[in-house]
Amino acid sequence: MDKIIIYQVLPRLFGNMNKKLVENGDLSQNGCGKLCDFTEERLQEIKALGATHIWYTGVIEHATQTNYEKFGIRRDHPAVVKGKAGSPYAIKDYYDIDPDLAVDVKKRTKEFDELVKRTHKAGLKVILDFVPNHVARQYYSDHKPKGVKDLGEEDVKEVAFSNQNNFYYLVGQSFEGHIDRYAGEKEPYTETPCKVTGNDFFANNPGIYEWYETVKLNYGVDYRNGHYQDFLPTPNTWTKMFDILSYWCEAGVDAFRCDMAEMVPVEFWSWVIPSIKEKYPKVLFIAETYDPSQYRKYIFDGKFDYLYDKVGLYDTLRGIMRNENSCHSITACWQSLHGIESHMLNFLENHDEQRIASDFFASDAAKGKPAMVISACINQGPIMLYFGQELGEKAMEKSGFSGMDGRTTIFDYWAVPTIQRWLSNKSTKEEEKLRNYYASLLNVCKNEKAIAEGSFFDLTYANFNNPDYNTNKQYAFFRKHEKEVLLIVVNFENNDVKLKINIPQHAFDVMQIPDEGQEIQFTDLLTGKQFKRKMSCNAPFSIDIKQNDGVILKFNL
């Protein structure tokens, strides 16, 4: 099985070449990237970076402050839209393409179909968001297939809960959110009866820190009565979501990144994922997860292929890069997974997290290099990178609703400076150097069976009392597949180091490496450099590592 390498990208931002951006600017002022910006040539370059899958984020139509009424799309009240462009996670029509992304709005579905074909032609697979927990407050599908009933269309709004309702209702109450309910309009946003807010806020007055622009979907759990589960007959929302997933599978989508999967009962996933895979057996399901105590339930009961490893490896590596944590804490990360490592998706950046190079994180993209080696190589599961990460994007602009927080905005019409330069063939030397590093690393991951399928051995325990190896700043481990072995070593220090790594007899035994003290031919897969050196449990293994860097040393048995 090949290693899955995901390139996450927001089409809204990717192809936008406008450099005269206005804070809080609208579509006419700041512009917007289009699906057609992903040309065959650019997709080939993304593949050359090492990607196997591309996650097009924000493709399905979501609430926006841009008025598309002339195209038959209902207008959203700006009071319940975050930012001028709107959040990609406030889905307005599960069956439609975001009109911002189309050159010809009337042909937006066709433009998406063409994108899928181009992506597949480039040898990449398509990942789309599936947002099952909540929808935009003014959800309305004007693009649903014939015969499909809209979410909430048949709800009995006089009851707070019914397993056949799609929404939860606060009977007898109107929406009175602690937000500006006018937002520049003559009339305020109104909603009666008020629906429950997406982040399980069961009151009619959500504030600005709630997901006030969304409403919670009902999967048959009565939260106000002891989380009582009513799954018989099958909840109406279940079948509607099955139909939506089937629709996008039929459109050529290869995988779904499932937003806030733990906020939806695992019983739904255990029903819908096998049901979809009966017809589309190769479709993958990736869960955004944050509760390690639930991991096994969502893998074994929920049938997910992969889960985010955010609170484990990501948080640990972030702490190391910020000098708040030690490399030896990585050991606890993989030990806590107890055999589900191959189901974990690793990353250092995504749309929710701060950029490594931002002043809010590490202030230097180079500090992400050793962390990326670990993320990409420590287990068999997928690795994901966020567009611009490979170029050292800082995301230090004040774009609008998003503010300046070290994240690339998902709410505003904006652009990504490093991507603009890359698309114009004007990347700086530092950006080119970093991208080449990422390309080398990710292609090693894609090509080496030892990383995609191999076994693992952590060398930390053997080096705690080693004066020539700092377990706070260095991390070393083996990966092995059949006769091919990789020794992977990283250095988080801001200076070059000369290491002497203790390799215990147990490592030779477990990895079935002959301990004969003979010279071995090594190749550093990141640089191509070759050298010969002895490896034995009787003497430390010497290796020089540059600052904020790593080596992947391959040898054959």
N, C-alpha and C positions, 0 to 999 in steps of 0.2 A: 504494500500500500504506500502510495506517495505521500509525502508531507504536504499538508494543506497550508498555503501561504496566502493570506487575505490582504488585499489592498482596499482599505476603506476610503471612500471619496464622496464629497457632496457635490453633485453636478451643478447645483446652484452657484457654487463658488469656483469650481475647478476651471471653467473656461472663461470666466469674467476677466477681461483684460483692461477694464477701466481703472485708471490710476488716480483719477480726480474724484475720490470717494467723499461723500458727505455723511457726517455722523447722523444717524437716524434717517438716512436718505431713502426715498422710495424707489420703485423700479425704474422710473424714467430718469432719475438722477444717478443712480449707482449701477444700473444694469444688472444682468443676471446671466450666468452660464447656461448653456443649452445641452441637451442630450447629444446633439450632432457634434459638439466639441470633442467627443470621444471618437476621433477618427481612427481608421485602421492603423495608421502609423503610430499614433499615440498609444493605442492599446497594445501594439507590439512592444513599445518601449516599456510599458508597465509590466508586460510579461517578461521582458528581458531583465527587469529588476528582480525577478524571481517569483512573481505572483502566479498563483494557480487559480485564484478566485478574485473577483472584484465586487465589493459591496457598495452598490449605488444607494447612498443614504438620502432619504427625502424625496423619493420618486413618486410615491403615491400621493394623490391630492390631499392637501391639508389646509386648514384655515389660514387665511391671509388677509391683509388689509388692502391688497390690490383688488380692484373691482373688475370682475370678468363677466358681469351680467349680460353684456352684448353677445357672449358666447353661450348663453343659457345656463351659466353657473351662478347659483345663488350667492349673494353678497354676504360676507361675514360682518357682524358688528365688531368694530375695532376694540371695544371694551374687553372682549373675550378672545383676543388674538395677542400673543406675545411677540412684539417686534413688528416691523413693517412687513417682513416676509412671512412671519409666522413660524411656529414650531413644526418640524416634520413629524412630531409625535402627537400632534393634535389632528388626527386623520378626519377629513371631512367627507371623503367618498372612497371607500375601500376598493371600488372597481374602476377608479379613474387615475389618470396621470396628472401630476402637478402641471397646470397650464404655464407656469413660469418657465418651464424647461423646454417648451416647444417653440420652434420657429414659427410654425403655423398652428395656432391653438386648436383649430378644428381638426387637425391631423395628428394630435398629440399621441393617440394610441398607436398610430402607424409609425411615428417617430421612435416610440419605445420599442416596437417590434423590430425596427431596423437596428436599433442599438443592441438588442439581444443577439441578432444575427451577426453583427460585426464582432461582438464580444466572443461569441462561440467560434467564429472564423479565426480569431486571433489565438484560439486555444485556451481561452479563459472561461470560467464558469460564473454565472450571475447569482449574486446574493441580493435579496430584497428584504427590507424591514417588514416584519409582521408585528403589529401593535395590538395585542389582544386584550389588554387590561382596560383601556379607555379610548374614547374618541373625542373629537371636538364637540363643544357644547351645542353647536348648531349643525350637527351631522345631518347631511342629506345627500343621498346618492342620485345624481341625475344621469348616471352612466351605467346603472346596474342592468344586468341581462334581463330580458323579458321573462316575466313570471316571478322574479325575485322580490320578496317583500323587504322593505327597508328596515333597518334597526329602529325599534320603537314603534313602528307603524301599527302593530297590532297589540301593543302593550295596554294593559288595564291600569290606568294611571290613578285610579282611586284606591289602590293598595300599595303599601310600602314595598312588599316583596311577593313575587310569584315566580316560580321557576320557569314559567313561560314568558315572563317579561324580559326584555333586553336591558332595561335600566332599573336602578333603584330610585324610588320617589320619596320625597319628604312631603307627605300628603298634607294639604292645607297650608303649605308654606311657599312663598315666592323667593326667588334668588335675590339676596341682599349682600352680595360680596363686598368685602372691604377693599374695593378698587374703584377707580373712576368709571362708573357705569355709563357715562356719556361718551368719554374719550373723543370729544370734538363733534359728536353727533347731536342733532336736535332732540332726539328721544333716547332715553337710557335703554340699556339692554334689560330685557325682561324674560322671565322664565317661571311659569306656573303650571303644575307644581314643580318645585325645584328638584333637579336631579342631584344625586350624590356626586361629589367631586372625585376626580380620578385617583387621587392618592388616599382613598378610603376616608375622606373627610365627610362625616355624616352630619353636616349642619348646613344651613342655608347661607352662611356668611363667610365663605373662604376668603383668606387674605392673600396678599401678594406673594407670600412664600408657599402657598398651597398651589396645587396644579389647577388653579381656578378656571383655566381655559378648557378643561376637559371634564368628561363625565365617566363614571365608573360603569363597566359592563357587568352584567349579572350572569354568572355561570352556575347558579343554583345554590349559592351559599348565603344563608340568612345571617348576616354579620351582627344584627341587633338582637338576635335570639340565640346566643351561644355558639355562633358559627354553625348553626344547624345546616346540614347538607341535604338538599332535596334534588336528587339526580334521576328520579323516576316520576313521570316519563322523562326522556332525554331533554334537558333544558334547550329551549329554542335557540339561545345564543350559540350552543355547541354546533348545531347543524348549520347555522348561518356562517360561522367561522370555517367550518369544513368546506362550504361552498366557495368562500373567498379564497382559501388556500388552493383549492382545486382550479379556480379561475387563473391564478397566477402560475401554477404548475403548467397548465395548458398553454400559457403564454411563453413558456420556455425558461422559467426561473428554476435554478438548480438547487438553491438553498435559501433558508429563511433565518434571519437573525431575529429572535423573538424577544421583544422588548419587555422588561420587568416580568419575566416568566414566572417568578415565584409569587406574584400577586394574583395569579390564576391557579385554581385548584389543580393539583397533579392528576386528579381523576380525568379531567378534560384532556390533558396531554396524553395520558395513557390510552385514551380512546381515539383522539384525532390523529396522532402521529402514525400509528399502525394503519389507520384507515386510509390516510393519504398514501402511505408507502405500498399499500396493496396495488394501487394503480401506477404510482410513481416511485418505484423502489429505490432509486438512486438519489432522491431528494434528501438533503441534509437539514437538520434542525439544530440551531445553535441558541442556547438560552443565556440571556443576560441574568446572571445570578450574583447574589451578595451574601448568602447565608450558607457557610460550609456545612452546617448541621443538616441542610436539606439536599446536599449534592447527590448523595446516593439515591435518595428518593426520586429526584428528577432524572437521573440516569436510568435506574433499573425499573422504576414504576412509570415514570413519565416518558421514557423511551427516547430522551434527547441523545443526539450524537455527541454534542460537545457543550460545555459550560464555560462561561467566563471564570478565570481564576483571578479575580480582582483583589479580594481581601487577603489572599494568600501571597502569591508571588509578586503581583504588581505592587502592593503596598510595601512589601519587604524591600524590593529593589528600589522603589522610590525613596525609602528611608536611607538606604545605602548611598544612593547618589547625593542625598542631602546631608550626609554625615550624621544621620540620626539613628542608624542601625548598623549592624555588623554582618559581614558576609557569612559567618557561621550560622546565622539565623535562617539562611536558605535551606539548610538541612531540615529544619523543622517544617518548612513548607512542603517538601516532597514527602516527608514521613507522614504528615497529616492526611495525605491523599490515599494511602493504603491500597494501592493497586488500581486507582481510577485515573492515574496520571495521563493516560492516553486519551481521556475524554476532556481534558482541560485545555482551553484556548488561552494562550498567553499574549500579552500586549504591554506596551509602554505608553502608548497614546491612543486616544479615540476622541469622539466628539464630546464626551462628558469630562474628560480629564485635561489637566493643564499640559501645555507643551513643555517638553524637557528643556528647551532653550529659553523659555520665558523666565522673567525675573521672579516669578512665583514658584518656580520649581528648582531647576539646577543652574539656570543662567548660561548654560554652555551645552550645546548639542553634543559635543564630544564626550561628555560624561555619560551619555546614553549608550555609547558603543559597548562597553563591557556588559552592561545590563541587557543589551539586545542579544549579545552572544549567548548569555544564560537563557533568556526567554525563548530564543529560537532553538537552542540545542539541548535543553535539559530533559525534555521528554518527547514523546511521539506525537503529542497533540498539535493542533494548528498554532501558527504564529500570525499575528495581525499587526500591520502598521497603518498609520493614518497619513493620508496624503499631505506632503510637506514635511513629515517627520524625517524622511530621507534626505531633506535639504536643510534641515536645521531651522525650520519655521519657528518664530518666536511668539507670534500672535499677541503682540503688545500694542495693538491699536484699540482705540475707543470707538467701537462701531455703531453703538446705539443701545438697543435694549440689553444686549449682552454685557455692555460696559467693557472695562479693561480688566480682565482677570486671568490672562495667560491661556485662555481657551480660544479656539477659532469659533466664531459665532455660528450658531445654527438658526438664529432668529432674524437676522438682518440681511439685507442686500449688501453684499460685501465681496471682497476678493482676497486672495492669498498671495502676498508679494513674492515669496520664493517660487511658487508655482507659476506666477506670471513670468518671472525671469526664465524659468526652465522652459516654458512653452515658447519663449522668444529666443531661445538659445543664447541667453545672456546671464546664465548662472555665474556666480562668483567662483573663484578657484576653490574656496573652502566648501561651497555648496557642491561642486562637482566631486571634490575629494570625498565628502561624506556620502554622497549618493553612490559612488563607486564602491565604498566600503559596504554599504547596505546590499548592493547588488552581489558583491562577492560572498557575503555571509548568507544571504537568502538562497542563492544558487547552490551553495554548499549544502544547505539544509534540504533543498529539493533533490539533489543528486546523490546524497550519501545515505545508503540504507541503514547505516549505523545510527543516524539521527531519526529517520522516518520509522524504523522498525526495531532498532537495537536495544540492548540491555544497558543498564546504568550502574555506575559505582561512584560514590561520593568519597573524596579523599580528605575531607575536612578533619575527621576524628584523628587521623594519623599525624596531624600537623599542628595540634593545639600548643604543644610545647617546643615547636620548631623555631629557633631564633632567626632563621633565614626565610621564614614564610609567615606573613601576618594574616591570620584568619579573620581579622576585622576588615581587611582590604583586598584580600585575594581569595579566589575560589577555584578549585580544580576538581575535575571529575573525568571518568572514562565513559565512552559509549562504544558498544561493540555489536557487530553483526557478522556472524560466521567467522571468516578469517580476517576481517577488517576491523581495526581498532582506532579510535580517536581519543587522544588525550587533549582535553580542553581546559585551558587555564586563562583566567582573566585577572586584570589588575585595576582596581578603582582608585589607586593613588594618583596624585597629580605630578608624579615624577616616575621616571623609568626605574625598574627594579631588577635585581639579579636574584632569582629565587632558587632555592634548593628544596625540592618537594620530596617528602618521605612517601614512598609507595610501599605499603605493608604486604607481607606475604599473603594475607587474606585476599587482597586485590588480585594478585596473580592467580590465586586458586579460583576465585569466583569468576573472573573474566577469562580463565583458561589461557593465560599468557605464560609461556615458558620463561622461567626465571633462571637463565643460563649466563647472565652477565655478558652476553655477546653484543657487539655493536648492531644497532638497528637503523635502518634507513627511514628517516622521518621527512614528511612533506607538510609544511604549513599551508593548509588549504586556502587561507586568506591572502597569502602573499606569493605562493608558489615556491618559496625558499625551501631548499633541501639541505639536510645535514645528517651526519651519523653520530649516534651517541649510545652509550650503554644504559640499560634500564634494569635495576636490580633492587631487591628489598634490602640489600646489605649496604647500599650507598644511595644518598639522595640524588634525585634527577635534577640537573641544573638547566635553567632556562631563563633567558632575558625577556622581559615583557615591557613594552613601552607604556607610558602613562595613559590611563583611561583607554586601555586596549585589551586585546586578547589574542590567543593563538589557538588554532585547531590543528593539532599535529596528528597526521595519519600515518599508520604503519600496518603492514600486513604480516600475519603470522605464517 
